[in-house]
């Protein structure tokens, strides 16, 4: 399972795997959302069968059991007389010894299934695909033979002792029923038939080098989830009965919503990169019985530079491009690609990334930030690509430092169902380490949502000031100093934050004081509110409190703290992209840490050197 936030490159990795494998092994790439949404697991299964029938040298995949199951399901057989029903089944199967009859049965199934294939030319497969599936079925002289496939329904690879014909009659009746549990039994049987067909087909392949591969995109959709769940259930039962492993690898994608019973180890890999593809092809494909979650992290700066080198740049160096874009997007794959494309056409925008967000995208009638936010929302709600209520809820939650604090904002949101089922459960939305050790939003995702919060029309939900005041009041009531400082600064209470940090300077160990400072400035200054001091805190104009002789005597120390708070707060906004401005800010921060070093010896030397190095890198 490839897991990542919308736009993290999940679909691109699948496309890359398909390009690497499609001519070497049977490979199906299926997307239940390719046309609306697949109605059921069976739509996905038929698309898989169709995709794996594609011609690959030395492979001849056929599906006699799956086709026979569809023959049985082609209308109920239910006269009330068991013997008569068996005779009816036999007559139906005899009718489908004719190849033309099978093609006519398969054409509508293949037509529906082809809509969910994401491979080139899938829409031109009908009716040739139905004829190809039929051509590969077992024949005796000019007639199709079903005896071997029919016999399988008696044992189903689990040592059952069913009468095969009665099992098929039962299948014909069950396929018409609406009961969820009965439908699950039918799906279970179809998956078992699919795996048995693949096992037989690939066993006949000479010098087989790969298993069959199914690339299933948008795995959080109900039909995709049911396909994988049914596959896991069948495999678990077959393993219990000692059946040999099936030669199938499924790679699916998730926005963090889907969990399966057979959870295995978790790996992490940069999103949209060769390492993800190599990991899947070299290590997982061909290794049966495993279940692996691969979390797509953001691209590294080196990844971004490599992407930049794939284009020709006249006035910009790729190292500058990579560092600027990576600081901006945090490695979010889709945003990185879009920004690169925009800068390639307008290189001067590298010093004005706000314009990159705000302008319509080249070749797309949409702004970059809106396009990426739609991808993020779609990743959380794959049924609807533009879920306005969900998007509104996301904007509200952006003020929270982590997913635990986000729950405090539920009363401000209009749709509690979204809040409970999606927004607090997604491991990809809350994928970054938060200041309190709890999952937080990735900075770039949060930046886009905070911009929307700052510009929100009050008619569409709580605004910046209302949301941060609610969080600040809760932090104050629960003696959460870090939260008070953070939310105060988000509300524009700079003086209050400076005063508190200055008072704490001689009292706390360096690492604790720096943690408070870093936590306070973590939210970019995108909006300001009218004077609204935190409950029980002095205003910014009050005289400095006495510290009992422990506060540094030189007023430059307080000036340094003030400059640190102000300038570090500005630097948390990745839209600040003008290199001259950034260099000056880095130097100012470095000098401010140095001034504190002059008062309290060598406590901030590492920070002084770090920001000086950042400034020098922009020279």
Secondary structure, DSSP 8 states (H G I E B T S, - for coil): -EE--TTSSHHHHHHHHHHHHTTTS-EEEEETTTTS--SSHHHHHHHHHHHHTS-BTTB----HHHHHHHHHTSS----S-HHHHHHHHHHHHHHTTSHHHHHHHHHHHHHHHHTTB-STTGGG-TTHHHHHHHHTS-EETTEE--HHHHHHHHHTTTT----HHHHHHHHHHHTT---HHHHHHHHHHHHHHHHHHHHHHHHT-TT----EEEEEE-TTSHHHHHHHHHHHHHHHHHHHTT----SEEEEEEESS----SS---EEEEETTSHHHHHIIIIIITT-TT---EEEEE---HHHHHHHHHTS--SS--HHHHHHHHHHHHTT-HHHHHHHHHHHHH-GGGGG-HHHHHHSB-TTSSSBHHHHHHHHHHHHH-TT-TT-HHHHHHHHHHTT-SSHHHHGGGGGG-S-HHHIIIIITT-TTTT-EE-TTSSEE--HHHHHHHHHHHHT--GGGS--HHHHHHHHHHHHHHTT-HHHHHHHHHHTT-HHHHHHHHHHHTTTS-HHHHHHHHHHHT-S------SS---TT---TTS-----TT-S-SSHHHHHHHHHHHHHHHHHT-TT---HHHHHHHHHHHHHHHHHHHHHSTTSSHHHHHHHHHHHHHT-
